[in-house]
């Protein structure tokens, strides 16, 4: 009967599995294009800020529109919403390729294309969430979390490996071709092989967007613990995105760094998160979720940044990547559990959309800050050092040494954030 159960489960999950696997494949194509563009823009401009702005331009719409996107996507047909936003994103990729092949691609074109993609992503995400809920029987919800983590960590392992290889062998055109192929597979599958049930309940006239957002904010005013937890993560995201802006700048320009080294380090981080997510799914619920969140983030902030600051070889950077990311899935799992257990179900949509805006608005800010700090503060500071100076002894010389110095500052900032919020009594009240 085990085989019967297995077949039955597969039958019940068939539509979802089709949707999930083809969308994940399409996600791999898009991620490879973005990755290649980061390398392209850094080799063109040599500027950390120019490269960081690529991320700012795709994140900013997400942060600004997130509060409204959920309410809008409730009103629209899910399948059409997903098909339209995927198609617009594919069009942007085609425009980018045409410009690139005619040697006309400028960095500001990419900012515009990324911004459009960001808007599409913001609308697409809630629609995909609802589609998933409708395609699956309730009893399989738990499995979905695992599958999604699996596909996103697999993508973060494969992206740098495949993109670096394809870029080296066949160039940007081949990456875009793969991206469009993966889009085509996902589009045709969704259009012709998947029927998303429309909601059974008559559509209740949705609340006005602002009213919905206000309710989410009012809830957070009462629930100080959840609110402070969100602020804690917003602060961590600020530090982490300064790190993200400085990371390719250092890996691509430091002595001993290269596109290949960036690819290897990113792949190690992907594999680490994959392993971490498997470990996190086996660990039993801890006595104190808050302590686990604080300790995981402290381990991450207090190890990797020091190794990136003082390390001079790819091996040391990879060990840093491992230590920095191994505990992050465990942190996420516990964070997710606190949110799902504490926030009543009928409030989750509203609270999550307010959370997305609060917790993620620091990401574009951090990218921007990181780019400015590398280009305008730390690289010039290191370039001005004399040969025997203490900073040169600590961080080396040449391009990329400024980014290394910034990692030391990030390490202290990250540890400071963890220690500050660790003393927050409202967050500890969530244990009760």
Buried (B, 14 or more C-beta within 10 A) or exposed (E): EEEEEEEEBEEBBEBBBBBBBBBBBBBBBBBBBBBBBBBBBBEEEBBBBBBBBBBBBBBBBBBBBBBBBBBBBBEBEBBEBBBBBBEBBBBBBEBBBEBBEEEEBEBEBBBEBBBBBBBBBBBBBBBBBBBBBBBBEEEBEEEBEEBBBBBBBBBBBBBBBBBBEBBEEEEBEBBBBBBBEBBBBBBEBBEEEBEBEEEEEEEEEEBEBEEBBBBBBEBBEEBBBBBBBBBBBBBBBBBBBBBBBBBBBBBBBBEBBBBBBBBBBBBBBBBBBBBBBBBBBEEEEBEEBBBBBBBBBBBBBBBBBBBBBBBBEBEBBBBBBBBBBBBBBBBBBBBEBBBEEEBEEEBBBBBBBBBBBBBBBBBBBBBBBBBBBBBBBBBEBBEEBEEEEEBBEBBBBBBBBBBBBBBBBBBBBBBEBBEEBBEBEBBBBBEE
